[in-house]
């Protein structure tokens, strides 16, 4: 059985990841993942101005788990470029490629050559959602609006926060279930040269409690959005008190 790692911060981990570039079988699998990711971009659901719901993270996580961070970074760059050419959602802006690459890298750091657990999968999705969707994407959107559209863009966009918080619990559950099904298949097809155990990929009451907490948090933010962001005036009633809405939260 080939080696697994408790942490990606080791020289041997990255040697294994780089060695995947020499495997024809792994490169063919990466090409399949790229094709799936590009095709799924056409299924993006628009929910706001430059705000979409994607389902490609399932394929992204699976590929990152199998071929690791080095191949994942290259696959992300190729899939983002092809997706922008075949299914454009606006003017092409090169820095968006780094969002795709960061997402693939994060999934790899959590899932590649690791003893998978439900917690590890949940944290991987949380890291991608937070760092890619709530940190890096708004930063790049700011410059996209400035240089391409000649407009201003709020770095802290409440609709973006709401969308990611509302979807995160369901995405975590579905990703755990998806990888729980795919891991045995990857083992049988020998797409991994090490056996990944599925013992830890089970949702327990603790997982349910955390996910339920995320649902409650998302519901509170949605209620806050409904009461604040959609307000037509600069003030609202909150717990019987008149509260001024900060300019960055007022409806534009």
matplotlib code that plots the C-alpha trace (Angstrom):
import matplotlib.pyplot as plt

x = [0.0, 1.4, 1.9, -0.8, -0.1, -1.7, -0.6, 0.3, 3.2, 5.9, 8.4, 7.3, 3.7, 4.7, 7.0, 4.0, 1.9, 4.5, 5.0, 1.3, 2.4, 4.3, 1.3, -0.5, -3.5, -3.7, -3.4, -6.2, -8.4, -7.5, -8.6, -11.9, -12.4, -11.6, -14.2, -16.8, -16.0, -16.2, -19.5, -21.0, -20.2, -23.1, -25.4, -24.6, -27.7, -27.7, -29.0, -27.8, -25.5, -22.4, -23.5, -24.1, -24.7, -22.3, -22.2, -18.8, -17.2, -18.2, -15.9, -13.3, -13.1, -13.0, -10.2, -8.2, -8.6, -7.3, -4.5, -3.4, -2.4, 0.1, -2.1, -5.1, -3.6, -3.0, -6.4, -8.0, -6.2, -7.2, -10.9, -11.2, -9.8, -12.0, -15.0, -14.6, -14.3, -17.1, -19.6, -18.8, -20.8, -19.3, -16.1, -13.1, -10.9, -7.7, -7.4, -10.5, -8.3, -6.7, -10.1, -10.4, -6.8, -7.1, -10.3, -8.5, -5.5, -7.6, -9.5, -6.2, -4.6, -7.5, -8.3, -5.2, -3.5, -5.3, -7.3, -10.7, -13.2, -16.5, -14.9, -12.0, -14.5, -16.7, -13.7, -12.5, -15.8, -15.8, -12.3, -13.1, -16.4, -14.8, -11.4, -12.5, -16.1, -16.0, -12.4, -10.7, -13.6, -14.9, -11.3, -11.0, -14.6, -13.6, -10.9, -13.1, -15.8, -13.2, -11.0, -13.5, -16.9, -15.8, -18.0, -17.6, -18.1, -18.6, -16.0, -18.5, -21.6, -24.4, -26.1, -22.8, -22.5, -26.1, -25.8, -22.7, -24.0, -27.3, -25.8, -22.9, -24.7, -26.3, -23.1, -21.2, -23.7, -23.9, -20.1, -19.7, -22.3, -20.8, -17.2, -18.5, -19.9, -16.9, -14.1, -14.8, -15.2, -11.9, -10.3, -11.8, -10.7, -7.2, -7.2, -5.4, -2.4, -3.4, -6.6, -8.8, -10.8, -14.5, -14.8, -14.6, -16.8, -20.1, -22.3, -22.9, -24.9, -22.0, -21.8, -25.6, -25.4, -22.7, -24.6, -27.9, -26.0, -24.9, -28.5, -29.7, -26.9, -27.8, -31.5, -30.6, -28.5, -31.3, -33.8, -31.3, -30.9, -34.7, -35.0, -32.0, -30.7, -34.2, -35.1, -35.9, -34.9, -31.7, -33.3, -35.1, -36.9, -34.8, -36.1, -38.3, -35.5, -34.7, -31.4, -29.5, -28.3, -24.6, -24.1, -22.5, -25.6, -28.2, -29.9, -28.2]
y = [0.0, 3.4, 6.1, 8.4, 11.6, 13.2, 16.6, 18.0, 19.9, 17.4, 16.9, 13.4, 14.5, 16.9, 14.4, 12.0, 14.8, 15.8, 12.1, 12.0, 14.1, 11.0, 8.7, 8.4, 6.9, 9.9, 12.4, 10.7, 10.8, 14.5, 15.1, 13.5, 15.6, 18.8, 17.8, 17.3, 20.5, 22.5, 20.9, 21.6, 25.3, 25.4, 24.4, 27.5, 29.0, 32.8, 34.2, 37.8, 40.2, 38.1, 35.6, 32.0, 28.5, 25.9, 22.1, 21.5, 21.4, 17.7, 16.9, 19.3, 17.6, 14.1, 15.0, 16.7, 13.7, 11.3, 13.2, 15.7, 19.4, 19.6, 18.1, 19.8, 23.2, 22.5, 21.0, 24.0, 26.4, 24.5, 24.0, 27.7, 28.8, 26.4, 27.2, 31.0, 30.4, 27.9, 29.2, 32.8, 34.6, 38.1, 39.7, 37.5, 38.6, 36.5, 36.8, 34.7, 31.7, 32.0, 31.3, 28.1, 27.1, 28.0, 25.8, 22.8, 23.4, 23.5, 20.4, 18.6, 19.7, 18.2, 15.1, 13.9, 10.9, 11.3, 9.1, 10.6, 11.5, 13.4, 16.2, 16.5, 16.7, 19.2, 21.4, 21.2, 22.5, 25.3, 26.4, 26.6, 28.4, 30.9, 31.6, 31.4, 32.7, 35.2, 36.4, 36.0, 36.3, 39.7, 41.1, 40.1, 41.3, 44.7, 45.1, 43.4, 46.0, 48.8, 48.0, 46.1, 47.6, 51.0, 50.6, 50.2, 46.9, 46.3, 44.0, 42.9, 41.9, 40.7, 38.6, 36.7, 36.0, 34.9, 32.6, 30.9, 30.5, 29.2, 26.6, 25.5, 23.0, 21.2, 21.2, 19.7, 16.9, 16.1, 16.2, 13.7, 11.4, 11.8, 10.9, 8.1, 6.5, 7.4, 6.4, 2.6, 3.0, 4.7, 1.9, -0.8, 1.0, 1.5, 5.2, 5.5, 3.3, 3.3, 2.1, 4.9, 3.7, 4.7, 4.0, 7.6, 8.9, 8.6, 11.4, 11.2, 13.1, 15.5, 16.2, 16.7, 19.2, 21.3, 21.2, 22.1, 25.0, 26.1, 25.9, 28.1, 30.6, 30.7, 31.3, 34.1, 35.8, 35.3, 37.0, 39.8, 40.2, 40.4, 43.0, 45.1, 44.8, 45.1, 48.1, 51.2, 53.7, 54.2, 53.0, 49.9, 48.8, 46.1, 44.7, 47.7, 50.2, 52.4, 51.4, 53.2, 51.0, 51.4, 52.7, 49.5, 47.6, 49.9, 48.8, 50.4]
z = [0.0, -1.0, 1.6, 2.9, 4.8, 7.9, 6.6, 3.1, 4.6, 3.9, 1.1, 0.3, -0.1, -2.9, -4.5, -4.8, -6.2, -8.8, -9.8, -10.9, -13.9, -15.2, -15.0, -18.3, -16.6, -14.2, -17.0, -18.9, -15.8, -15.4, -18.9, -18.1, -15.1, -17.1, -19.7, -16.9, -15.2, -18.4, -19.4, -15.9, -16.3, -18.8, -16.0, -13.8, -12.3, -12.1, -8.8, -9.1, -10.8, -11.6, -9.0, -9.9, -8.3, -9.6, -9.2, -10.6, -7.1, -6.9, -9.9, -8.6, -5.2, -6.8, -9.2, -6.5, -4.2, -6.9, -8.7, -6.1, -6.1, -8.9, -11.6, -10.0, -10.5, -14.1, -14.6, -13.0, -15.3, -18.4, -17.3, -16.4, -19.8, -21.8, -19.7, -20.3, -24.1, -24.4, -21.8, -21.2, -18.5, -19.2, -20.5, -19.9, -17.1, -16.6, -12.7, -12.3, -13.2, -9.7, -8.0, -9.9, -9.1, -5.4, -5.1, -6.7, -4.5, -1.3, -2.1, -2.8, 0.5, 2.4, 0.4, -1.6, 0.0, 3.2, 5.5, 4.6, 7.3, 7.0, 9.0, 6.5, 3.6, 5.4, 6.2, 2.6, 1.3, 4.0, 3.1, -0.6, 0.0, 2.4, 0.8, -2.9, -2.8, 0.0, 0.0, -3.4, -5.7, -4.3, -4.5, -8.2, -8.9, -7.6, -10.2, -12.9, -12.4, -12.2, -15.2, -17.5, -16.7, -15.4, -12.3, -8.6, -6.7, -3.0, -1.6, 1.1, -0.9, 1.3, -1.5, -2.0, 1.7, 1.9, -1.2, 0.2, 3.7, 2.5, 0.2, 2.5, 4.7, 1.8, -0.2, 2.8, 3.2, -0.6, -0.9, 1.9, 0.4, -3.1, -2.1, 0.1, -3.1, -5.4, -3.1, -3.4, -7.1, -7.4, -5.4, -7.6, -10.8, -9.4, -10.1, -6.8, -6.0, -2.3, -0.7, 0.8, 3.7, 3.8, 7.6, 8.5, 5.7, 7.7, 8.9, 12.7, 15.1, 15.7, 12.0, 12.0, 14.8, 13.1, 9.8, 11.6, 13.2, 9.7, 8.5, 11.4, 10.8, 7.1, 8.0, 10.3, 7.6, 5.1, 7.5, 8.1, 4.3, 3.9, 6.6, 5.8, 2.3, 0.7, 2.9, 0.8, 3.5, 5.4, 8.7, 9.9, 13.1, 14.9, 18.2, 18.6, 18.0, 15.0, 13.5, 10.8, 7.9, 7.0, 3.4, 2.3, 3.3, 1.8, -1.4, -4.4]

ax = plt.figure().add_subplot(projection="3d")
ax.plot(x, y, z, "-o")
ax.set_aspect("equal")
plt.show()
